[in-house]
């Protein structure tokens, strides 16, 4: 039986981040992944449908791991401003708020990056470490926890053991299920439709979002001038949009966005949609086990915070594990794992509650509530210090951050 210090189930963005964070520690790490892994990307390849809005905190994590260069060498799309407004304003008055990186002395608010570009750069960096083994394809079928290790059974018949098992295997986490950790949450009556479009007017490296009665519509800037679209709407409307001919779809998209970026010129990319839900694990840890990323929590995508929360999970877990390792302590002791859970669970719950509140607030069409939320947007937009506090927190420039996510002094 092969022995490891840490086994990570899942080689996605969050699991690969944790593996890289542990790579130079001397700990032996194995990463299990059942799905085929991306093997390359060329400038001629079309944009991936799935993109992430990477915060400055996440950028610092990638930089600390030596993976940021691998992303910028492929393609990343900075956004320097964000413009948000409400289509449901009373008497035709739309509340709005505008964020500008220059107002807080930063060059960007963040970057829009394809998920496969992030994963490729992390896998590339992960392979630099002799102490990290990538086992692919392989998935976990069962595990048993002993006094000093956890023994894992893989679907190819192999058995391996580890001092710590980490579930980074997504919202339908097999690790979480096998550990008997339950979840709480609910499904939203929405699907997120994703695609890419070319607009008549420049996006000006700005992330645009309009709150419609059925859900938010976001235009995220890409470096070739196109925009990545995330349109959260009722399931029946999402299905109808998927089935529309291209010309009809573009006309509907232009109308929904109130022509803010002019005509929709072309939609060269395919369209896809996925259901939205909120889900939170009742516990992030169990004996010799920890959950990170979507295995621990899923969130509405309206502010693009989902993957950033997962990356903070990975960086925080790596920090507490490495602190224990350097002190000669058990890296998977209840004390070590509780330290991780205590640092991340409260912040994740606060962000999930905030995003759920925004979703419900802007999805409500009661006239008094529409008046209040539009007034609130306009007042916050005018209160520059308050607005800057909000954007700094969303960017990961404040709060209880792991060391890798903090600015170098």
MARSESE-875835 format. One line per field, with one value per residue (C-alpha): residue number from 1; x, y, z. Coordinates in steps of 0.5 Angstrom, whole numbers, m for minus. Last residue first. Layout:
<lobas>
nr (NUM ...) .
px (X ...) .
py (Y ...) .
pz (Z ...) .
</lobas>
This chain:
<lobas>
nr (409 408 407 406 405 404 403 402 401 400 399 398 397 396 395 394 393 392 391 390 389 388 387 386 385 384 383 382 381 380 379 378 377 376 375 374 373 372 371 370 369 368 367 366 365 364 363 362 361 360 359 358 357 356 355 354 353 352 351 350 349 348 347 346 345 344 343 342 341 340 339 338 337 336 335 334 333 332 331 330 329 328 327 326 325 324 323 322 321 320 319 318 317 316 315 314 313 312 311 310 309 308 307 306 305 304 303 302 301 300 299 298 297 296 295 294 293 292 291 290 289 288 287 286 285 284 283 282 281 280 279 278 277 276 275 274 273 272 271 270 269 268 267 266 265 264 263 262 261 260 259 258 257 256 255 254 253 252 251 250 249 248 247 246 245 244 243 242 241 240 239 238 237 236 235 234 233 232 231 230 229 228 227 226 225 224 223 222 221 220 219 218 217 216 215 214 213 212 211 210 209 208 207 206 205 204 203 202 201 200 199 198 197 196 195 194 193 192 191 190 189 188 187 186 185 184 183 182 181 180 179 178 177 176 175 174 173 172 171 170 169 168 167 166 165 164 163 162 161 160 159 158 157 156 155 154 153 152 151 150 149 148 147 146 145 144 143 142 141 140 139 138 137 136 135 134 133 132 131 130 129 128 127 126 125 124 123 122 121 120 119 118 117 116 115 114 113 112 111 110 109 108 107 106 105 104 103 102 101 100 99 98 97 96 95 94 93 92 91 90 89 88 87 86 85 84 83 82 81 80 79 78 77 76 75 74 73 72 71 70 69 68 67 66 65 64 63 62 61 60 59 58 57 56 55 54 53 52 51 50 49 48 47 46 45 44 43 42 41 40 39 38 37 36 35 34 33 32 31 30 29 28 27 26 25 24 23 22 21 20 19 18 17 16 15 14 13 12 11 10 9 8 7 6 5 4 3 2 1) .
px (11 8 1 m3 m7 m1 m1 m8 m13 m18 m21 m18 m15 m19 m23 m29 m27 m23 m30 m34 m29 m29 m36 m37 m31 m34 m41 m45 m45 m48 m53 m55 m55 m59 m64 m65 m66 m71 m75 m75 m77 m83 m85 m85 m81 m77 m71 m66 m67 m67 m61 m58 m59 m57 m50 m50 m51 m46 m41 m42 m43 m36 m33 m35 m33 m26 m22 m26 m25 m18 m17 m21 m17 m10 m14 m17 m10 m9 m2 0 5 13 12 14 8 3 5 5 m2 m5 m2 m5 m12 m12 m9 m14 m20 m18 m18 m25 m28 m25 m28 m35 m34 m37 m41 m48 m45 m50 m46 m43 m40 m36 m35 m35 m28 m25 m27 m22 m21 m17 m23 m28 m28 m32 m38 m45 m43 m47 m51 m54 m56 m56 m58 m53 m54 m50 m49 m44 m39 m39 m44 m44 m45 m49 m51 m49 m46 m51 m56 m62 m58 m64 m66 m59 m59 m66 m63 m57 m62 m66 m60 m57 m63 m66 m66 m61 m65 m72 m68 m66 m73 m76 m70 m72 m66 m58 m55 m47 m44 m37 m35 m31 m25 m20 m18 m25 m29 m35 m42 m47 m54 m57 m64 m71 m73 m67 m61 m56 m48 m42 m35 m31 m24 m27 m33 m32 m38 m41 m41 m38 m41 m39 m43 m46 m53 m54 m61 m66 m71 m65 m64 m64 m59 m56 m51 m49 m43 m43 m36 m37 m42 m37 m31 m36 m37 m43 m41 m34 m28 m24 m24 m18 m15 m10 m5 m5 m6 m7 m10 m11 m17 m18 m24 m19 m20 m17 m14 m14 m8 m6 m12 m15 m20 m23 m24 m29 m29 m24 m23 m17 m16 m11 m6 m2 4 7 13 18 14 15 9 4 7 4 m2 m3 m2 m7 m13 m13 m13 m18 m23 m22 m20 m23 m18 m19 m21 m14 m9 m10 m10 m17 m21 m16 m20 m26 m33 m40 m46 m53 m61 m65 m71 m76 m82 m79 m73 m73 m67 m62 m55 m48 m42 m35 m28 m21 m22 m16 m17 m12 m9 m4 3 m1 m4 3 6 1 3 9 5 6 3 m3 m4 m3 m8 m13 m13 m13 m20 m21 m27 m28 m29 m33 m35 m28 m25 m24 m17 m13 m8 m7 m9 m6 m7 m14 m15 m19 m24 m23 m18 m14 m8 m3 2 8 10 17 14 15 9 4 2 2 m3 m7 m8 m9 m15 m18 m17 m19 m15 m20 m19 m13 m9 m4 2 2 3 3 0) .
py (89 83 83 78 72 67 69 67 73 75 81 86 87 81 84 84 87 93 94 95 99 103 104 106 112 114 115 117 110 108 113 111 103 105 109 103 98 103 104 97 95 100 97 90 87 82 79 84 83 76 75 81 77 70 74 77 70 66 72 71 64 63 68 64 57 59 61 56 51 51 52 46 42 43 42 35 33 32 35 32 36 37 45 45 40 44 50 47 44 51 54 49 49 57 57 52 55 62 59 56 63 65 60 62 70 72 77 74 67 64 60 53 51 45 41 47 49 45 39 36 29 26 25 30 37 42 41 42 43 49 49 55 53 55 50 50 53 52 56 55 61 65 70 76 83 84 92 97 96 99 97 96 89 85 88 86 79 78 81 76 70 72 72 66 61 60 53 56 62 58 53 59 62 56 56 63 67 68 71 70 72 73 79 80 85 80 81 79 83 80 82 80 79 78 75 74 82 84 86 89 87 90 88 94 93 99 94 97 98 94 88 81 75 69 64 62 61 61 57 60 57 57 51 50 49 45 39 33 30 22 21 18 23 29 25 23 31 33 40 39 34 38 33 33 26 27 22 18 11 8 2 0 m3 1 5 7 5 9 8 14 14 14 12 9 12 8 10 8 9 14 16 15 17 20 20 26 25 31 30 31 38 41 37 42 48 45 43 50 53 48 49 57 56 51 56 61 68 74 79 83 90 93 98 99 106 106 110 108 101 104 102 104 104 104 105 106 111 109 111 105 102 95 95 95 98 95 98 95 98 96 89 85 79 73 69 64 67 71 64 61 67 66 59 61 59 66 69 64 66 74 73 70 76 81 77 72 73 66 63 57 58 57 62 59 56 60 63 56 51 45 38 39 33 27 26 22 26 24 28 25 29 27 33 36 43 45 42 44 50 47 41 46 50 44 42 49 49 42 36 33 28 31 26 28 25 19 12 7 0) .
pz (5 0 m1 3 m1 1 8 9 9 15 12 7 0 m2 m8 m5 1 m2 m6 0 3 m3 m3 4 3 m4 m1 m8 m10 m4 m4 m11 m10 m3 m7 m12 m7 m3 m9 m12 m4 m4 m11 m10 m16 m12 m15 m13 m6 m7 m10 m6 0 m3 m4 3 6 2 4 11 11 7 12 18 16 14 20 24 19 19 26 27 22 26 33 31 29 21 21 27 30 29 29 22 20 24 21 14 15 18 12 7 10 9 2 0 3 0 m7 m5 m3 m10 m14 m11 m11 m18 m16 m19 m18 m13 m8 m7 0 3 m3 m8 m5 1 5 11 13 18 23 20 18 14 18 16 9 5 m1 m5 m12 m19 m25 m31 m38 m45 m51 m56 m58 m65 m62 m67 m67 m61 m62 m58 m51 m46 m51 m46 m44 m44 m51 m54 m51 m54 m61 m60 m59 m65 m69 m67 m67 m60 m57 m51 m50 m49 m44 m40 m41 m38 m32 m30 m31 m29 m36 m35 m42 m43 m47 m54 m55 m55 m48 m45 m41 m37 m39 m33 m33 m26 m25 m27 m25 m29 m25 m30 m30 m33 m32 m35 m39 m44 m46 m53 m57 m63 m58 m60 m56 m51 m48 m41 m39 m31 m29 m24 m19 m14 m11 m3 2 8 7 11 12 12 11 4 2 3 0 m6 m7 m11 m10 m13 m11 m7 m1 3 6 11 14 8 5 m1 m4 m12 m15 m21 m17 m11 m4 1 8 13 18 25 29 23 18 13 6 0 m8 m9 m16 m21 m28 m27 m21 m20 m15 m12 m8 m14 m15 m22 m24 m20 m24 m30 m27 m24 m31 m34 m29 m29 m37 m36 m32 m37 m34 m32 m28 m22 m20 m23 m23 m15 m12 m9 m14 m19 m19 m21 m18 m21 m17 m20 m19 m25 m25 m30 m25 m21 m22 m24 m29 m23 m25 m24 m27 m25 m27 m28 m31 m33 m39 m38 m44 m44 m42 m36 m34 m33 m30 m25 m23 m18 m12 m9 m16 m16 m9 m10 m16 m11 m7 m13 m15 m20 m24 m27 m34 m36 m44 m46 m51 m58 m59 m64 m58 m57 m51 m48 m44 m40 m36 m37 m31 m25 m21 m15 m13 m8 m4 0 5 4 4 m3 m6 m1 m4 m11 m8 m5 m12 m15 m11 m12 m19 m21 m19 m15 m9 m5 m1 4 8 3 3 m2 0) .
</lobas>
